Structures are given as structure tokens and as C-alpha cells.
Amino acid sequence: MQLLLDTHAFLWWLAGDPNLSTAAKKAIGSERNTVFVSAVSAWEITTKHRLGKLPGGGTVAADVAGTIVSQNFVAMPVSVRHGQAAGALPGPHRDPFDRMLIAQALLDMLTLVTNERAFDFYGVARLW
């Protein structure tokens, strides 16, 4: 299975946070799955840390790429195609980080690891 981690799932995985579901932990930890972390998550983590909304995220924010590699995950770039798809998504969901992750999951046929039920509106494959 090919997984795309929502930013909170990535951070919870790193922290060993009990809020990460058992199914998500098993899927992320399975060597049979490829786990992607989007450049969008790097942007979100760094932005939120800079704004003081992610006070414990300094180490990750300082080296998101290195953190991704240390977990044997794959960094996923954002393409023009992703940007166009995110901008064209219907519905009231306004978070630009979420919209891009949804677009990436849909276009690249990835299962999005997130607890965000609002994503179901977009028909994205979601694991939680």
C-alpha cells in the first residue's frame, strides 16, 4: 500500500503519540508499505512552528527532510498538477494544507493517513 501522511499523523508517529490509531501505526510501520510525506507537511510544520503554534516541533522544523529520511519515508514534492487540482477542489474546506494533501492523494492514488473525516467528502482513500 502507498500511504500519504497527514501532517498530524507524521508528527504523532514521530512522537509516539497515543492519538495515532492502532491501524495507522501498523500501516506506517509495515515494511510492505511505502510512506510518503509531502512538501506540504514541511511547509505546515515550519509555518506553525514559526508562529508558535507548534512549540515542540523545533527539531522537526529545522530538518524536515532529514526527519523524513530517518524514518525511511519518501519525500513527496508538490507539482503544478497538484496545485491546480487542489485549487479546483469543490466544497467548503478552506485549509490550503489539507486541500493540497487531498489533491496529492487523489492524483497519485495514495491512501491518506488522517483522522480528518471531512476528507471523506472528496472521495480520498483514508486510513485511520
N, C-alpha and C positions, 0 to 999 in steps of 0.2 A: 504494500500500500504506500502511496505517496501522500505525505502529510504536510500541511502548511500550518505553522503555529501562529495563533493569535498572540499578540504581544503579552497579554497577561498569562497565557499558557506557557510561553517561553520563560518569563520571569518566575512563575511559580515552579516550573521544572528546575530551574537553577537553584532556587531557594529551598527546594524540598517542601514546599508549602502544601499543607493538607487540603487546601481548597482545590487542588488539581485532582480531578476524578481518578478513580482506580483504572477505568478503561483508558483514559488519556495517558496515564503513567505507563501502562502496559504497552500501548501502541508506540509511544515515544521511545521507550526503552528497548523495543524489539529490533534486533539486527536485521530483520526481514523488511523493515520499513525504511524508506528514505524520508528524512525530516528536513523540511525547508524552513528557513527564517527569512522573511522578506526585508528588503532595504527599508520598507515602510516601518517595520518594527524598530530598526536602528534610529530612524527619524523620530518616531514617537518616544522611545526611551530617552534619547538625548534631549529632546524638547521638554519633556515632562521633568527630567532631572534639572535642567537649567531653570525652569520655572518654579522649582521647589516642590513639585507635586510627586516626586519620586525620590525622597531623601536617601533611601538605602540603595539607590541604583547607580551610585557614582562609579564603582568599579566596572560595571557592565557598560555604562555610558561612555567611559573612557576608551573602551576597546571592544565594541560590539562584534566586529569581525573576528577578533581573536577568541572571544567567548563562543561564537558560533563554531569555529574550528575545533575548539577544545572539547566540544560536545559531540563531535563527528556529525554535525548537521551541515546543511548545504545553504550557502547564502544565495538568496534569490533576488536578482535585480528587478527594477521596475522598467518596463518598456513603454514606448509611445502607445502601443496597442492596449496595454494595461490601463494607462491614463485615460485613453478615450473610452474604454469600457466602463471604468469607474465613474467618469463624468456622465455617462449615458444611463447609468442605473436608475430605474424608477424608484418611487417611494419616498417616504419622509425621512429616512435615516440620513442624518447630515454629517456624521463624523467622517472626515476625509480619510483617516487611517483605516477605519473599518471598511469603507467603500472600496478602497484600493485592495485590501485583503480579499474581499468578496470577489472583486473582478479577477484577481490573480487566480483564486481557487477555481472559479468558473472557467476561465480561458484555458488554464493549464490542467484541468481535470484533477485537482487536488482535493483531498479531504481536509477541511478546515477544523483544526482542534480549537474549540472555543465553547464557552458556556453561554454565549450570546444567542438566545433563542430568536431574537429579531432577525438574525441572518437567514433563518428558515424561509422567510418571505421571498428571498432571492433564489431559492432552489439550490443553494450550495449544499454539497455533501458535508455534513457536520458530525464530528465525533466529540462526545463528552460522556 
